[in-house]
Amino acid sequence: MPLLPNSELVVVSWLQDIAYLGTRVATSLPTDNSTWSASGFVTATVAGGDADSETGWRRPVMSIGCWGAAPNSGKPPWNLASQLAEQVRAAVLAHGAVPRAVDLPAAYSGAFVRTVMLRSEPHRVPGDVSSYAHYTLDLEFWWVAT
C-alpha cells in the first residue's frame, strides 16, 4: 500500500519543478549553509488552510521562506533571497505551471495540484542571523491525492 502524501511533500515537489529553484527546496534549511549559501534555498511549511472532507481537496496556506546566506560577511544577501521569492511569485502567476500532477517519491501515491494562489506579497523578515537574508510569501494550494 503506498504512503499518502501531505501538503509539505506536495508543495516541495511543486516548487522543485521551478527551473530556477531545482532541488534547493525542502521543509527546513540544511544545517551546512556552505552547500547553499551561493545560490540560496527555499523552505515550505504549512501555515494554515483547510480541507474538504467530502471531496478530498486540500487547501493549505503555505509559508514559503526564501533564504540567502553570506557566511562571515555580516551583510545579508537580500537580493539573493528576494530573487528566489520573485521566481516563486512568477511561477504562480504563470498559470501554465498549474493544474498538473506533481512527481512524488516512489513510495507515495500521486497528487494533483489544481491551482496555486498568492496570499501575500514577498516581504523581508528582519531579525535573522546577521549573515542570513530571509524573504517570505504565503501561497494557497488546492491539491488532491490521486
C-alpha positions as CSV (number, residue, x, y, z in Angstrom):
1,M,0.0,0.0,0.0
2,P,1.5,3.4,-1.0
3,L,2.2,6.1,1.5
4,L,-0.2,9.1,1.5
5,P,1.3,12.5,0.6
6,N,1.0,15.5,2.9
7,S,0.8,19.2,2.0
8,E,4.5,19.8,2.6
9,L,5.6,17.0,0.4
10,V,3.3,18.1,-2.5
11,V,4.3,21.7,-2.2
12,V,8.1,21.0,-2.1
13,S,7.6,18.8,-5.2
14,W,5.7,21.6,-6.9
15,L,8.4,24.2,-6.0
16,Q,11.2,21.9,-7.2
17,D,9.7,22.0,-10.7
18,I,10.5,25.7,-10.9
19,A,13.6,25.6,-13.1
20,Y,15.3,28.4,-11.2
21,L,15.0,26.5,-7.8
22,G,15.6,22.9,-8.8
23,T,16.4,20.8,-5.8
24,R,17.1,23.8,-3.5
25,V,13.8,23.3,-1.7
26,A,12.9,21.4,1.5
27,T,10.9,21.8,4.6
28,S,13.9,23.1,6.6
29,L,17.3,24.7,5.9
30,P,20.2,22.3,5.5
31,T,22.5,22.7,8.6
32,D,25.6,23.2,6.5
33,N,25.0,26.6,4.8
34,S,28.1,26.2,2.6
35,T,26.1,23.8,0.4
36,W,23.5,26.5,-0.5
37,S,24.9,30.0,0.5
38,A,25.9,30.9,-3.0
39,S,22.6,30.0,-4.6
40,G,20.1,30.4,-1.8
41,F,17.4,28.0,-0.5
42,V,13.6,27.8,-0.2
43,T,11.6,26.2,2.6
44,A,7.9,25.4,2.7
45,T,5.8,24.9,5.8
46,V,2.1,24.7,6.4
47,A,0.7,28.0,7.9
48,G,-3.0,27.2,7.8
49,G,-5.8,26.3,5.4
50,D,-8.5,23.7,5.4
51,A,-9.6,20.5,3.6
52,D,-12.9,19.4,2.1
53,S,-14.0,16.3,3.9
54,E,-16.4,15.3,1.1
55,T,-14.2,15.7,-2.0
56,G,-10.7,15.2,-0.6
57,W,-9.4,18.5,-1.9
58,R,-6.9,20.1,0.4
59,R,-6.3,23.9,0.6
60,P,-3.3,24.6,2.7
61,V,-1.8,28.0,3.0
62,M,1.9,27.6,2.8
63,S,4.6,29.8,4.2
64,I,7.4,29.9,1.7
65,G,10.7,31.0,3.1
66,C,13.4,32.3,0.7
67,W,16.9,32.3,2.2
68,G,20.3,33.7,1.3
69,A,23.4,33.4,3.4
70,A,26.8,35.2,3.3
71,P,28.9,33.4,5.9
72,N,31.5,35.6,7.7
73,S,30.4,38.8,5.9
74,G,27.9,40.2,8.3
75,K,25.9,41.6,5.3
76,P,22.8,39.6,4.4
77,P,22.4,38.9,0.7
78,W,18.9,40.4,0.5
79,N,18.9,40.4,-3.3
80,L,19.5,36.7,-3.4
81,A,16.6,36.0,-1.1
82,S,14.4,38.4,-2.9
83,Q,15.1,36.9,-6.3
84,L,14.1,33.4,-5.0
85,A,10.8,34.9,-3.8
86,E,10.2,36.6,-7.1
87,Q,10.9,33.4,-9.0
88,V,8.3,31.6,-6.9
89,R,5.8,34.5,-7.4
90,A,6.4,34.4,-11.2
91,A,5.8,30.7,-11.3
92,V,2.4,31.1,-9.5
93,L,1.4,33.8,-12.0
94,A,2.4,31.7,-15.0
95,H,-0.7,29.6,-15.0
96,G,0.9,27.2,-17.3
97,A,2.6,25.7,-14.2
98,V,-0.8,24.5,-12.9
99,P,-3.0,22.4,-12.9
100,R,-0.9,19.4,-13.1
101,A,0.3,16.2,-11.3
102,V,3.4,16.5,-9.2
103,D,6.2,14.0,-9.1
104,L,6.5,12.4,-5.6
105,P,8.9,9.8,-4.2
106,A,8.2,6.3,-5.5
107,A,6.7,5.1,-2.1
108,Y,3.9,7.7,-2.3
109,S,0.6,7.7,-4.1
110,G,0.2,10.6,-6.6
111,A,-1.0,14.1,-6.1
112,F,-2.7,16.6,-8.5
113,V,-2.3,20.4,-7.9
114,R,-5.4,22.2,-9.2
115,T,-4.3,25.8,-8.6
116,V,-1.8,27.9,-6.6
117,M,-2.7,31.5,-5.5
118,L,-0.7,34.2,-4.0
119,R,-1.9,35.1,-0.5
120,S,0.8,37.7,0.4
121,E,3.4,39.8,-1.3
122,P,7.0,38.7,-0.9
123,H,8.5,40.6,2.1
124,R,11.6,40.8,4.1
125,V,11.8,39.1,7.5
126,P,14.1,41.2,9.7
127,G,16.0,40.0,12.7
128,D,17.6,36.8,11.4
129,V,21.3,35.9,12.0
130,S,23.4,38.8,10.6
131,S,24.7,36.9,7.6
132,Y,21.2,35.5,6.7
133,A,18.6,37.2,4.5
134,H,15.1,35.9,4.6
135,Y,12.1,36.8,2.5
136,T,8.7,35.1,2.9
137,L,5.4,34.9,1.0
138,D,2.2,32.9,1.5
139,L,0.7,30.7,-1.1
140,E,-2.6,28.8,-1.1
141,F,-2.5,25.4,-2.9
142,W,-5.5,23.3,-3.9
143,W,-4.5,19.7,-4.3
144,V,-5.8,16.2,-4.0
145,A,-4.2,12.8,-3.6
146,T,-4.7,10.5,-6.6
